[in-house]
Amino acid sequence: MQQAASAARVTGFGHQLIMVADIDKSVDFYTRRLGFTSRPAKPLADGRPFVAFRHGIALTAGRETEHRQIDHIAFEVDDARAMRERLRSAGVPFFTDLHNGPYGPTIYVADPDGTKVDLYQVGATAEA
């Protein structure tokens, strides 16, 4: 198990979820002004409105003046379980432990500045 945990790695950028004050206004900007195309996406688990684009970003409602605009950044990994064990062993703070996210097994951890980092594995499930 220790060898697998050290082999886990990020394989690519996934997406960036941006919190916006007015989702309709923001969707209009990204689609009509910048030419972005939305893509199908599962709803957020907490029920917030959510729009994903084919360009690597997604928008969600709920931003207030004191909130950070970036909800999280996401990266695809080759082994979510091994990555979880490596980060846990290193004492990295977790927002959310391993669960079935929209793309597959997912964990949310904090970077050194407290930014939420979403790490997910496509094509698998969180169940052992």
N, C-alpha and C positions, 0 to 999 in steps of 0.2 A: 504493500500500500504506500509506503514512504516513497518508493521510486516513482510511482504514478503521480503522486502529488507534486513532485518536483518537476515533472515533465509537462504539466498543464501550462497552456499559454494562450494568449489572446491571438486570434487569427484574423481579425479585421474590425474596423469601425462598424458599429451597428446603427446608432441613431442618436440624436440629441432631442430631448423633450423640453420645449420652451413653454414656460408659464406666461400666459398673456392676460391682460385685463379684460379685453373684449374679443372673444374668439371669432365672432362673425366678421368684425373689422379686420382682424389679423388674417383669417382665411381669405378674405377678399384681396388683401395686399399680396399675399404669397401666390394666389392663383391668377388674379387679373393683372397685377402690376409686374410680378416676376415670372409668370408663366409656369409656376409649379403645377404638378399633377398629383391629385390625391390618390391614395392606394387603399385597398381594403385593409382593415385592421380590427383586431378584437378590441372590445371596450376595456377601459381601465378598470381594475378591480374595485377601486374606490368610487366609481360612478361618475367621475368628472367627465365633462365633454372632452372629446379627443379627436383630432384629425391628423392622420399621418400622410406624409408626402413621399414620393419616389426619390426625393433628393437628399434623404438622410436626416431630415428633421421631422418633428411632429409638434403639434400645438395642443395645449390643454388650458382650460379656463382656470381661474382662481388667483391670478396674480394680484396682489395688493402692493401698495407703495413700499412697504417694509420687507416684502418677500424678495428672495433672489429670483431672477428671471429664469435661470437654468434649473429645471427640475432635476434632471440627471443626464449623464452621458452614458452610452451603452456600447459594449464591445462583445462580439461573438467570441466564444472560447471553444477549444477543442475538447475539453473535459470539465464540465461544471463541478462535478463532485470532487475531483482532484484539486481544482482551483480553490474550492471552498476549504478543503483541508489545509492547503498551503497557506491561505490567508488567515485562517483561524489559528494555525500554529504560530504565525508571525504576530498575532495579537491585533490584527486589523479590525476595527469596529465594523459591526454589521448593522445595517438598517433592517434587512429582512433576510432570514436564512433561506436555504434551498427550498424552492417551491416550483410548481408548474406555472410558468409565466406564459405570455402570449406566443413566444417563439420556442419554448422548451424549458428545461431546467434552468432556473434563474436564481441568482443571489444579488442583493444590493449591499454594497459596502461603502465606507466613507474614505475619500482620499485624505491626505494630510490637512487640507483646508476645510474638510467637512462636506465637500461636493459629493453628491450621491453618484456612485458608479454602478451601473447595471451590467452584470456579466451573465451571458446566457449561451446555451448550447442548442443549436437547431437540430431537430430530428430525433430527440430523445424525450424521456419523461423523468420527473423528479423521483418517482418511486424506485426503490432499489431493485 
